[in-house]
Amino acid sequence: MSLFIVPDTLAGQRVDAVAARVSGYSRARIELLVEAGSLSLGGTIVTKGSQRVAGGELLELLEDPAPTTATAVPQLADGVGIVYEDADIVVVDKPVGVAAHPSLGWGGPSVVEHLAAAGVAVSTSGAAERQGIVSRLDVGTSGLMVVARSEVAYSVLKQAFRDRTVDKTYHTLVQGHPDPFVGTIDAPIGRHPGADWKMAILEGGRASVTHYETLEAHRAATLLQVHLETGRTHQIRVHMAAIGHPCVGDPLYGADPALSARLGLGRQWLHAVGLGFTHPTRGDHVEFSSPYPADLQRALDLVRAD
């Protein structure tokens, strides 16, 4: 038996998603627990994975079912939205808590699995676990990403990202007030020497360039619009922390946990709001946008009212 306390920051989410997140189990294994009557929330057996948590309850995994040997069924990720789809590309609005593709150490849902479960065929180019993926977003970052459906689209889009012709626009809420209000951060990024899961500005790291401008300045935080020339892992988070203004809700890179708690944030305030590129086969310019998710909008409203 395993016991967990549901974090208040996960209030309102599905119990199966919460159980997978806190336990590290895949959603498929959590579904087996629910079916077996072996998942308890607040002392009551969970009968539906769609049940919502309130936060603060005791979550019990009463027994650990052996992993099934049957062929794995792709996990349908809650909240993944398809913004646009044609024969060559599919543009996805990815929610927080969903990875771009399966990877070692990640047992949660992914965009690749969602598309497979939804019957959306993608390019077979790329490694088996990330076929069609031409760019990625962190698990803790929400917003727009494009996946290639045809082999031509995969090749053209990969080159477009390498050539930095894709317009990637992010909004982030950072602590304090960056000075100047409009600026560029040009600093190389590499793996943190003391933590494989963390990135850092390092001499000899990969060239990384971030442009930012202030949209709103408030007492405790500033809303920025960010454009990336490069697409390094954790680039915005690392660069903003480097100038002393970490993304709100991002303790890995120095955010104040008290502010995050006051705003009810369980992840970094970072959202991919815009994506623009030349269509890989038609040749016309396409642009897409994504509204703020509810948790980010709620936190921003609190900052505005402060």
Phi and psi restraints in degrees (value plus and minus 20) as a CYANA .aco file:
   2 SER   PHI    -142.4  -102.4
   2 SER   PSI     119.3   159.3
   3 LEU   PHI    -138.5   -98.5
   3 LEU   PSI     119.0   159.0
   4 PHE   PHI    -161.9  -121.9
   4 PHE   PSI     129.4   169.4
   5 ILE   PHI    -119.8   -79.8
   5 ILE   PSI     107.7   147.7
   6 VAL   PHI     -89.9   -49.9
   6 VAL   PSI     100.4   140.4
   7 PRO   PHI     -81.8   -41.8
   7 PRO   PSI     121.4   161.4
   8 ASP   PHI     -79.5   -39.5
   8 ASP   PSI     -47.3    -7.3
   9 THR   PHI     -88.9   -48.9
   9 THR   PSI     -33.4     6.6
  10 LEU   PHI    -119.7   -79.7
  10 LEU   PSI     -11.8    28.2
  11 ALA   PHI     -76.1   -36.1
  11 ALA   PSI     115.8   155.8
  12 GLY   PHI      73.0   113.0
  12 GLY   PSI     -28.9    11.1
  13 GLN   PHI    -107.7   -67.7
  13 GLN   PSI     143.2   183.2
  14 ARG   PHI     -85.2   -45.2
  14 ARG   PSI     122.1   162.1
  15 VAL   PHI     -86.2   -46.2
  15 VAL   PSI     -54.2   -14.2
  16 ASP   PHI     -87.6   -47.6
  16 ASP   PSI     -57.3   -17.3
  17 ALA   PHI     -87.3   -47.3
  17 ALA   PSI     -61.1   -21.1
  18 VAL   PHI     -85.4   -45.4
  18 VAL   PSI     -64.2   -24.2
  19 ALA   PHI     -81.4   -41.4
  19 ALA   PSI     -60.7   -20.7
  20 ALA   PHI     -85.1   -45.1
  20 ALA   PSI     -59.1   -19.1
  21 ARG   PHI     -88.5   -48.5
  21 ARG   PSI     -65.2   -25.2
  22 VAL   PHI     -99.4   -59.4
  22 VAL   PSI     -45.7    -5.7
  23 SER   PHI    -113.5   -73.5
  23 SER   PSI     -43.1    -3.1
  24 GLY   PHI      65.5   105.5
  24 GLY   PSI     -22.7    17.3
  25 TYR   PHI     -94.2   -54.2
  25 TYR   PSI     138.3   178.3
  26 SER   PHI     -93.4   -53.4
  26 SER   PSI     140.4   180.4
  27 ARG   PHI     -82.5   -42.5
  27 ARG   PSI     -52.4   -12.4
  28 ALA   PHI     -82.2   -42.2
  28 ALA   PSI     -61.4   -21.4
  29 ARG   PHI     -90.3   -50.3
  29 ARG   PSI     -55.8   -15.8
  30 ILE   PHI     -84.6   -44.6
  30 ILE   PSI     -59.0   -19.0
  31 GLU   PHI     -80.6   -40.6
  31 GLU   PSI     -57.7   -17.7
  32 LEU   PHI     -83.0   -43.0
  32 LEU   PSI     -60.0   -20.0
  33 LEU   PHI     -82.9   -42.9
  33 LEU   PSI     -63.3   -23.3
  34 VAL   PHI     -82.4   -42.4
  34 VAL   PSI     -65.5   -25.5
  35 GLU   PHI     -81.8   -41.8
  35 GLU   PSI     -52.5   -12.5
  36 ALA   PHI    -106.1   -66.1
  36 ALA   PSI     -21.3    18.7
  37 GLY   PHI      49.1    89.1
  37 GLY   PSI      10.8    50.8
  38 SER   PHI    -133.0   -93.0
  38 SER   PSI      -0.1    39.9
  39 LEU   PHI    -143.3  -103.3
  39 LEU   PSI     105.9   145.9
  40 SER   PHI    -142.9  -102.9
  40 SER   PSI     117.8   157.8
  41 LEU   PHI    -145.4  -105.4
  41 LEU   PSI      97.4   137.4
  42 GLY   PHI      40.9    80.9
  42 GLY   PSI      10.6    50.6
  43 GLY   PHI      66.7   106.7
  43 GLY   PSI     -18.6    21.4
  44 THR   PHI    -136.8   -96.8
  44 THR   PSI     112.9   152.9
  45 ILE   PHI     -82.8   -42.8
  45 ILE   PSI     112.5   152.5
  46 VAL   PHI    -101.7   -61.7
  46 VAL   PSI     106.3   146.3
  47 THR   PHI    -127.3   -87.3
  47 THR   PSI     -36.6     3.4
  48 LYS   PHI    -154.6  -114.6
  48 LYS   PSI     106.8   146.8
  49 GLY   PHI     -85.1   -45.1
  49 GLY   PSI     -39.6     0.4
  50 SER   PHI     -99.5   -59.5
  50 SER   PSI     -25.8    14.2
  51 GLN   PHI     -77.4   -37.4
  51 GLN   PSI     121.9   161.9
  52 ARG   PHI    -117.1   -77.1
  52 ARG   PSI     124.8   164.8
  53 VAL   PHI    -112.8   -72.8
  53 VAL   PSI     135.1   175.1
  54 ALA   PHI    -119.7   -79.7
  54 ALA   PSI     -40.3    -0.3
  55 GLY   PHI      77.8   117.8
  55 GLY   PSI     113.3   153.3
  56 GLY   PHI      70.7   110.7
  56 GLY   PSI     -28.2    11.8
  57 GLU   PHI     -94.8   -54.8
  57 GLU   PSI     141.3   181.3
  58 LEU   PHI    -107.3   -67.3
  58 LEU   PSI     104.3   144.3
  59 LEU   PHI    -127.3   -87.3
  59 LEU   PSI     104.0   144.0
  60 GLU   PHI    -138.9   -98.9
  60 GLU   PSI     108.0   148.0
  61 LEU   PHI    -119.3   -79.3
  61 LEU   PSI      82.2   122.2
  62 LEU   PHI     -92.3   -52.3
  62 LEU   PSI     -46.8    -6.8
  63 GLU   PHI    -174.4  -134.4
  63 GLU   PSI     137.6   177.6
  64 ASP   PHI    -125.5   -85.5
  64 ASP   PSI      81.2   121.2
  65 PRO   PHI     -86.9   -46.9
  65 PRO   PSI     123.0   163.0
  66 ALA   PHI     -86.1   -46.1
  66 ALA   PSI     120.1   160.1
  67 PRO   PHI     -76.7   -36.7
  67 PRO   PSI     118.8   158.8
  68 THR   PHI     -90.4   -50.4
  68 THR   PSI     126.6   166.6
  69 THR   PHI    -115.5   -75.5
  69 THR   PSI     -20.2    19.8
  70 ALA   PHI     -90.2   -50.2
  70 ALA   PSI     142.8   182.8
  71 THR   PHI     -78.7   -38.7
  71 THR   PSI     111.6   151.6
  72 ALA   PHI     -84.3   -44.3
  72 ALA   PSI     118.5   158.5
  73 VAL   PHI    -118.3   -78.3
  73 VAL   PSI     106.7   146.7
  74 PRO   PHI     -75.5   -35.5
  74 PRO   PSI     121.1   161.1
  75 GLN   PHI    -105.5   -65.5
  75 GLN   PSI     110.8   150.8
  76 LEU   PHI    -106.7   -66.7
  76 LEU   PSI      94.0   134.0
  77 ALA   PHI    -104.2   -64.2
  77 ALA   PSI     102.1   142.1
  78 ASP   PHI     -81.1   -41.1
  78 ASP   PSI     115.9   155.9
  79 GLY   PHI      68.2   108.2
  79 GLY   PSI     -28.4    11.6
  80 VAL   PHI     -91.2   -51.2
  80 VAL   PSI     104.4   144.4
  81 GLY   PHI    -133.6   -93.6
  81 GLY   PSI     118.6   158.6
  82 ILE   PHI    -115.3   -75.3
  82 ILE   PSI      92.5   132.5
  83 VAL   PHI    -103.5   -63.5
  83 VAL   PSI     -58.1   -18.1
  84 TYR   PHI    -174.6  -134.6
  84 TYR   PSI     125.0   165.0
  85 GLU   PHI    -169.9  -129.9
  85 GLU   PSI     114.4   154.4
  86 ASP   PHI    -163.3  -123.3
  86 ASP   PSI    -186.0  -146.0
  87 ALA   PHI     -89.0   -49.0
  87 ALA   PSI     -38.3     1.7
  88 ASP   PHI    -128.8   -88.8
  88 ASP   PSI     -52.0   -12.0
  89 ILE   PHI    -159.9  -119.9
  89 ILE   PSI     139.4   179.4
  90 VAL   PHI    -157.5  -117.5
  90 VAL   PSI     107.2   147.2
  91 VAL   PHI    -121.2   -81.2
  91 VAL   PSI     105.2   145.2
  92 VAL   PHI    -134.0   -94.0
  92 VAL   PSI     120.0   160.0
  93 ASP   PHI    -119.8   -79.8
  93 ASP   PSI      83.0   123.0
  94 LYS   PHI    -109.1   -69.1
  94 LYS   PSI     108.4   148.4
  95 PRO   PHI    -102.0   -62.0
  95 PRO   PSI     146.1   186.1
  96 VAL   PHI     -83.8   -43.8
  96 VAL   PSI     130.3   170.3
  97 GLY   PHI      65.8   105.8
  97 GLY   PSI     -15.5    24.5
  98 VAL   PHI    -141.0  -101.0
  98 VAL   PSI     108.7   148.7
  99 ALA   PHI    -103.5   -63.5
  99 ALA   PSI     140.9   180.9
 100 ALA   PHI     -87.0   -47.0
 100 ALA   PSI     -59.9   -19.9
 101 HIS   PHI    -173.3  -133.3
 101 HIS   PSI     141.2   181.2
 102 PRO   PHI     -81.7   -41.7
 102 PRO   PSI     129.0   169.0
 103 SER   PHI    -175.4  -135.4
 103 SER   PSI     145.1   185.1
 104 LEU   PHI     -80.8   -40.8
 104 LEU   PSI     106.7   146.7
 105 GLY   PHI      71.2   111.2
 105 GLY   PSI     -25.8    14.2
 106 TRP   PHI    -132.0   -92.0
 106 TRP   PSI      97.7   137.7
 107 GLY   PHI    -127.3   -87.3
 107 GLY   PSI     -16.8    23.2
 108 GLY   PHI    -106.9   -66.9
 108 GLY   PSI    -193.0  -153.0
 109 PRO   PHI     -92.8   -52.8
 109 PRO   PSI     141.9   181.9
 110 SER   PHI    -162.3  -122.3
 110 SER   PSI     140.0   180.0
 111 VAL   PHI     -82.4   -42.4
 111 VAL   PSI     -63.0   -23.0
 112 VAL   PHI     -78.2   -38.2
 112 VAL   PSI     -66.0   -26.0
 113 GLU   PHI     -87.7   -47.7
 113 GLU   PSI     -58.0   -18.0
 114 HIS   PHI     -80.8   -40.8
 114 HIS   PSI     -66.7   -26.7
 115 LEU   PHI     -83.0   -43.0
 115 LEU   PSI     -60.0   -20.0
 116 ALA   PHI     -82.6   -42.6
 116 ALA   PSI     -64.1   -24.1
 117 ALA   PHI     -87.1   -47.1
 117 ALA   PSI     -49.4    -9.4
 118 ALA   PHI    -104.7   -64.7
 118 ALA   PSI     -20.9    19.1
 119 GLY   PHI      59.1    99.1
 119 GLY   PSI       0.5    40.5
 120 VAL   PHI    -115.2   -75.2
 120 VAL   PSI      86.4   126.4
 121 ALA   PHI     -92.9   -52.9
 121 ALA   PSI     119.8   159.8
 122 VAL   PHI    -144.1  -104.1
 122 VAL   PSI     152.1   192.1
 123 SER   PHI     -76.2   -36.2
 123 SER   PSI     126.0   166.0
 124 THR   PHI    -110.9   -70.9
 124 THR   PSI     -19.2    20.8
 125 SER   PHI     -93.6   -53.6
 125 SER   PSI     132.4   172.4
 126 GLY   PHI      76.4   116.4
 126 GLY   PSI     151.0   191.0
 127 ALA   PHI     -79.9   -39.9
 127 ALA   PSI     134.4   174.4
 128 ALA   PHI     -75.6   -35.6
 128 ALA   PSI     -59.1   -19.1
 129 GLU   PHI    -101.7   -61.7
 129 GLU   PSI     -29.5    10.5
 130 ARG   PHI    -155.3  -115.3
 130 ARG   PSI      20.6    60.6
 131 GLN   PHI     -82.4   -42.4
 131 GLN   PSI     114.9   154.9
 132 GLY   PHI      65.5   105.5
 132 GLY   PSI     -33.0     7.0
 133 ILE   PHI     -98.5   -58.5
 133 ILE   PSI      99.5   139.5
 134 VAL   PHI    -129.6   -89.6
 134 VAL   PSI     -35.4     4.6
 135 SER   PHI    -177.1  -137.1
 135 SER   PSI     143.3   183.3
 136 ARG   PHI    -152.9  -112.9
 136 ARG   PSI     140.7   180.7
 137 LEU   PHI    -142.5  -102.5
 137 LEU   PSI     126.1   166.1
 138 ASP   PHI     -79.0   -39.0
 138 ASP   PSI     134.9   174.9
 139 VAL   PHI     -75.5   -35.5
 139 VAL   PSI     -59.0   -19.0
 140 GLY   PHI    -106.4   -66.4
 140 GLY   PSI     -15.0    25.0
 141 THR   PHI    -133.9   -93.9
 141 THR   PSI     114.0   154.0
 142 SER   PHI    -122.3   -82.3
 142 SER   PSI     146.6   186.6
 143 GLY   PHI     104.7   144.7
 143 GLY   PSI    -179.6  -139.6
 144 LEU   PHI    -105.9   -65.9
 144 LEU   PSI     119.1   159.1
 145 MET   PHI    -168.9  -128.9
 145 MET   PSI     132.4   172.4
 146 VAL   PHI    -130.7   -90.7
 146 VAL   PSI     120.7   160.7
 147 VAL   PHI    -142.7  -102.7
 147 VAL   PSI     116.3   156.3
 148 ALA   PHI    -100.3   -60.3
 148 ALA   PSI     116.3   156.3
 149 ARG   PHI    -121.1   -81.1
 149 ARG   PSI     -53.9   -13.9
 150 SER   PHI    -126.2   -86.2
 150 SER   PSI     140.2   180.2
 151 GLU   PHI     -86.8   -46.8
 151 GLU   PSI     -57.1   -17.1
 152 VAL   PHI     -82.4   -42.4
 152 VAL   PSI     -65.9   -25.9
 153 ALA   PHI     -80.7   -40.7
 153 ALA   PSI     -60.1   -20.1
 154 TYR   PHI     -79.8   -39.8
 154 TYR   PSI     -68.6   -28.6
 155 SER   PHI     -83.5   -43.5
 155 SER   PSI     -65.4   -25.4
 156 VAL   PHI     -87.7   -47.7
 156 VAL   PSI     -63.2   -23.2
 157 LEU   PHI     -90.4   -50.4
 157 LEU   PSI     -58.1   -18.1
 158 LYS   PHI     -78.7   -38.7
 158 LYS   PSI     -62.1   -22.1
 159 GLN   PHI     -88.0   -48.0
 159 GLN   PSI     -57.7   -17.7
 160 ALA   PHI     -82.8   -42.8
 160 ALA   PSI     -60.1   -20.1
 161 PHE   PHI     -87.6   -47.6
 161 PHE   PSI     -58.2   -18.2
 162 ARG   PHI     -84.9   -44.9
 162 ARG   PSI     -58.0   -18.0
 163 ASP   PHI    -101.8   -61.8
 163 ASP   PSI     -22.8    17.2
 164 ARG   PHI      42.3    82.3
 164 ARG   PSI      16.7    56.7
 165 THR   PHI    -118.9   -78.9
 165 THR   PSI     -20.9    19.1
 166 VAL   PHI    -108.6   -68.6
 166 VAL   PSI     110.0   150.0
 167 ASP   PHI    -111.2   -71.2
 167 ASP   PSI      88.3   128.3
 168 LYS   PHI    -129.2   -89.2
 168 LYS   PSI      97.4   137.4
 169 THR   PHI    -136.2   -96.2
 169 THR   PSI     109.2   149.2
 170 TYR   PHI    -142.6  -102.6
 170 TYR   PSI     132.8   172.8
 171 HIS   PHI    -136.1   -96.1
 171 HIS   PSI     116.9   156.9
 172 THR   PHI    -160.9  -120.9
 172 THR   PSI     124.0   164.0
 173 LEU   PHI    -121.1   -81.1
 173 LEU   PSI      99.4   139.4
 174 VAL   PHI    -136.0   -96.0
 174 VAL   PSI     135.9   175.9
 175 GLN   PHI     -92.5   -52.5
 175 GLN   PSI     121.5   161.5
 176 GLY   PHI      53.5    93.5
 176 GLY   PSI    -175.0  -135.0
 177 HIS   PHI    -154.4  -114.4
 177 HIS   PSI      84.9   124.9
 178 PRO   PHI     -78.3   -38.3
 178 PRO   PSI     121.3   161.3
 179 ASP   PHI    -149.8  -109.8
 179 ASP   PSI      93.3   133.3
 180 PRO   PHI     -97.3   -57.3
 180 PRO   PSI     149.5   189.5
 181 PHE   PHI     -91.3   -51.3
 181 PHE   PSI     -42.5    -2.5
 182 VAL   PHI    -147.2  -107.2
 182 VAL   PSI     110.0   150.0
 183 GLY   PHI    -185.3  -145.3
 183 GLY   PSI     157.7   197.7
 184 THR   PHI    -149.6  -109.6
 184 THR   PSI     114.4   154.4
 185 ILE   PHI    -130.8   -90.8
 185 ILE   PSI      97.7   137.7
 186 ASP   PHI    -141.5  -101.5
 186 ASP   PSI      76.1   116.1
 187 ALA   PHI    -170.0  -130.0
 187 ALA   PSI     112.2   152.2
 188 PRO   PHI     -89.0   -49.0
 188 PRO   PSI     123.5   163.5
 189 ILE   PHI    -141.1  -101.1
 189 ILE   PSI     117.9   157.9
 190 GLY   PHI    -167.2  -127.2
 190 GLY   PSI     159.7   199.7
 191 ARG   PHI     -84.8   -44.8
 191 ARG   PSI     114.7   154.7
 192 HIS   PHI     -81.4   -41.4
 192 HIS   PSI     110.4   150.4
 193 PRO   PHI     -84.0   -44.0
 193 PRO   PSI     -39.1     0.9
 194 GLY   PHI    -129.2   -89.2
 194 GLY   PSI     -19.0    21.0
 195 ALA   PHI    -175.8  -135.8
 195 ALA   PSI      94.2   134.2
 196 ASP   PHI     -83.9   -43.9
 196 ASP   PSI     -46.7    -6.7
 197 TRP   PHI    -108.5   -68.5
 197 TRP   PSI     -19.0    21.0
 198 LYS   PHI    -141.4  -101.4
 198 LYS   PSI     128.7   168.7
 199 MET   PHI    -129.4   -89.4
 199 MET   PSI     144.3   184.3
 200 ALA   PHI    -176.4  -136.4
 200 ALA   PSI     140.1   180.1
 201 ILE   PHI     -97.3   -57.3
 201 ILE   PSI     100.3   140.3
 202 LEU   PHI    -155.0  -115.0
 202 LEU   PSI     118.2   158.2
 203 GLU   PHI     -83.6   -43.6
 203 GLU   PSI     108.5   148.5
 204 GLY   PHI      71.1   111.1
 204 GLY   PSI     -21.0    19.0
 205 GLY   PHI     -93.6   -53.6
 205 GLY   PSI     159.8   199.8
 206 ARG   PHI     -99.6   -59.6
 206 ARG   PSI     119.0   159.0
 207 ALA   PHI     -74.4   -34.4
 207 ALA   PSI     113.2   153.2
 208 SER   PHI    -163.5  -123.5
 208 SER   PSI     106.3   146.3
 209 VAL   PHI    -150.3  -110.3
 209 VAL   PSI     105.5   145.5
 210 THR   PHI    -145.2  -105.2
 210 THR   PSI     108.6   148.6
 211 HIS   PHI    -128.2   -88.2
 211 HIS   PSI     116.2   156.2
 212 TYR   PHI    -156.9  -116.9
 212 TYR   PSI     134.8   174.8
 213 GLU   PHI    -165.6  -125.6
 213 GLU   PSI     126.8   166.8
 214 THR   PHI     -98.5   -58.5
 214 THR   PSI     110.9   150.9
 215 LEU   PHI    -120.1   -80.1
 215 LEU   PSI     -62.8   -22.8
 216 GLU   PHI    -165.9  -125.9
 216 GLU   PSI     117.4   157.4
 217 ALA   PHI    -137.1   -97.1
 217 ALA   PSI     105.2   145.2
 218 HIS   PHI    -144.1  -104.1
 218 HIS   PSI     158.8   198.8
 219 ARG   PHI     -79.9   -39.9
 219 ARG   PSI     -67.2   -27.2
 220 ALA   PHI    -122.4   -82.4
 220 ALA   PSI     -36.5     3.5
 221 ALA   PHI    -175.4  -135.4
 221 ALA   PSI     144.3   184.3
 222 THR   PHI    -148.5  -108.5
 222 THR   PSI     113.4   153.4
 223 LEU   PHI    -110.6   -70.6
 223 LEU   PSI     102.8   142.8
 224 LEU   PHI    -134.4   -94.4
 224 LEU   PSI     129.5   169.5
 225 GLN   PHI    -123.6   -83.6
 225 GLN   PSI     111.7   151.7
 226 VAL   PHI    -144.8  -104.8
 226 VAL   PSI     115.6   155.6
 227 HIS   PHI    -139.2   -99.2
 227 HIS   PSI     115.5   155.5
 228 LEU   PHI    -125.0   -85.0
 228 LEU   PSI     112.0   152.0
 229 GLU   PHI    -103.6   -63.6
 229 GLU   PSI     -56.0   -16.0
 230 THR   PHI    -136.4   -96.4
 230 THR   PSI     152.2   192.2
 231 GLY   PHI    -153.3  -113.3
 231 GLY   PSI      39.7    79.7
 232 ARG   PHI     -99.0   -59.0
 232 ARG   PSI     135.6   175.6
 233 THR   PHI     -78.2   -38.2
 233 THR   PSI     107.8   147.8
 234 HIS   PHI      41.6    81.6
 234 HIS   PSI       3.3    43.3
 235 GLN   PHI     -75.3   -35.3
 235 GLN   PSI     -72.1   -32.1
 236 ILE   PHI     -82.8   -42.8
 236 ILE   PSI     -62.7   -22.7
 237 ARG   PHI     -82.9   -42.9
 237 ARG   PSI     -63.2   -23.2
 238 VAL   PHI     -88.2   -48.2
 238 VAL   PSI     -66.3   -26.3
 239 HIS   PHI     -86.5   -46.5
 239 HIS   PSI     -60.5   -20.5
 240 MET   PHI     -88.1   -48.1
 240 MET   PSI     -57.9   -17.9
 241 ALA   PHI     -83.8   -43.8
 241 ALA   PSI     -55.5   -15.5
 242 ALA   PHI     -85.7   -45.7
 242 ALA   PSI     -48.4    -8.4
 243 ILE   PHI    -117.0   -77.0
 243 ILE   PSI      -7.4    32.6
 244 GLY   PHI      65.2   105.2
 244 GLY   PSI      -3.8    36.2
 245 HIS   PHI    -154.6  -114.6
 245 HIS   PSI      51.5    91.5
 246 PRO   PHI     -83.1   -43.1
 246 PRO   PSI     135.4   175.4
 247 CYS   PHI     -81.8   -41.8
 247 CYS   PSI     112.6   152.6
 248 VAL   PHI     -77.7   -37.7
 248 VAL   PSI     115.9   155.9
 249 GLY   PHI      65.4   105.4
 249 GLY   PSI      -6.3    33.7
 250 ASP   PHI    -141.1  -101.1
 250 ASP   PSI      55.0    95.0
 251 PRO   PHI     -83.1   -43.1
 251 PRO   PSI     -44.9    -4.9
 252 LEU   PHI     -78.5   -38.5
 252 LEU   PSI     -51.8   -11.8
 253 TYR   PHI    -135.2   -95.2
 253 TYR   PSI       8.3    48.3
 254 GLY   PHI      77.4   117.4
 254 GLY   PSI      -8.9    31.1
 255 ALA   PHI     -89.1   -49.1
 255 ALA   PSI     130.0   170.0
 256 ASP   PHI     -93.5   -53.5
 256 ASP   PSI      95.5   135.5
 257 PRO   PHI     -85.0   -45.0
 257 PRO   PSI     -47.3    -7.3
 258 ALA   PHI     -86.3   -46.3
 258 ALA   PSI     -61.2   -21.2
 259 LEU   PHI     -86.5   -46.5
 259 LEU   PSI     -62.3   -22.3
 260 SER   PHI     -79.1   -39.1
 260 SER   PSI     -64.3   -24.3
 261 ALA   PHI     -85.3   -45.3
 261 ALA   PSI     -60.2   -20.2
 262 ARG   PHI     -84.1   -44.1
 262 ARG   PSI     -51.7   -11.7
 263 LEU   PHI    -111.3   -71.3
 263 LEU   PSI     -22.6    17.4
 264 GLY   PHI      50.2    90.2
 264 GLY   PSI       9.8    49.8
 265 LEU   PHI    -114.9   -74.9
 265 LEU   PSI     112.5   152.5
 266 GLY   PHI    -129.9   -89.9
 266 GLY   PSI      -7.9    32.1
 267 ARG   PHI    -180.3  -140.3
 267 ARG   PSI     152.4   192.4
 268 GLN   PHI     -88.2   -48.2
 268 GLN   PSI     123.6   163.6
 269 TRP   PHI    -101.8   -61.8
 269 TRP   PSI      70.1   110.1
 270 LEU   PHI    -173.2  -133.2
 270 LEU   PSI     104.6   144.6
 271 HIS   PHI    -160.7  -120.7
 271 HIS   PSI     112.4   152.4
 272 ALA   PHI    -101.9   -61.9
 272 ALA   PSI      76.7   116.7
 273 VAL   PHI    -106.5   -66.5
 273 VAL   PSI     -44.5    -4.5
 274 GLY   PHI    -161.4  -121.4
 274 GLY   PSI     126.7   166.7
 275 LEU   PHI    -165.9  -125.9
 275 LEU   PSI     104.5   144.5
 276 GLY   PHI    -157.0  -117.0
 276 GLY   PSI     119.5   159.5
 277 PHE   PHI    -184.3  -144.3
 277 PHE   PSI     146.5   186.5
 278 THR   PHI     -99.2   -59.2
 278 THR   PSI     107.6   147.6
 279 HIS   PHI     -78.4   -38.4
 279 HIS   PSI     111.8   151.8
 280 PRO   PHI     -84.5   -44.5
 280 PRO   PSI     -41.7    -1.7
 281 THR   PHI    -138.9   -98.9
 281 THR   PSI     -53.7   -13.7
 282 ARG   PHI    -100.4   -60.4
 282 ARG   PSI     -53.1   -13.1
 283 GLY   PHI      69.9   109.9
 283 GLY   PSI     -23.7    16.3
 284 ASP   PHI    -108.1   -68.1
 284 ASP   PSI     139.2   179.2
 285 HIS   PHI    -104.6   -64.6
 285 HIS   PSI     112.2   152.2
 286 VAL   PHI    -141.3  -101.3
 286 VAL   PSI     124.4   164.4
 287 GLU   PHI    -154.8  -114.8
 287 GLU   PSI     124.8   164.8
 288 PHE   PHI    -157.0  -117.0
 288 PHE   PSI     133.3   173.3
 289 SER   PHI    -157.4  -117.4
 289 SER   PSI     137.3   177.3
 290 SER   PHI    -156.8  -116.8
 290 SER   PSI     110.7   150.7
 291 PRO   PHI     -93.5   -53.5
 291 PRO   PSI     143.0   183.0
 292 TYR   PHI     -86.0   -46.0
 292 TYR   PSI     118.4   158.4
 293 PRO   PHI     -85.6   -45.6
 293 PRO   PSI     143.9   183.9
 294 ALA   PHI     -79.8   -39.8
 294 ALA   PSI     -59.9   -19.9
 295 ASP   PHI     -86.8   -46.8
 295 ASP   PSI     -58.2   -18.2
 296 LEU   PHI     -91.9   -51.9
 296 LEU   PSI     -60.5   -20.5
 297 GLN   PHI     -83.3   -43.3
 297 GLN   PSI     -61.1   -21.1
 298 ARG   PHI     -83.2   -43.2
 298 ARG   PSI     -63.4   -23.4
 299 ALA   PHI     -84.8   -44.8
 299 ALA   PSI     -61.3   -21.3
 300 LEU   PHI     -84.7   -44.7
 300 LEU   PSI     -60.2   -20.2
 301 ASP   PHI     -82.0   -42.0
 301 ASP   PSI     -58.0   -18.0
 302 LEU   PHI     -86.6   -46.6
 302 LEU   PSI     -58.6   -18.6
 303 VAL   PHI     -86.8   -46.8
 303 VAL   PSI     -60.3   -20.3
 304 ARG   PHI     -83.6   -43.6
 304 ARG   PSI     -54.1   -14.1
 305 ALA   PHI    -104.0   -64.0
 305 ALA   PSI     -29.6    10.4
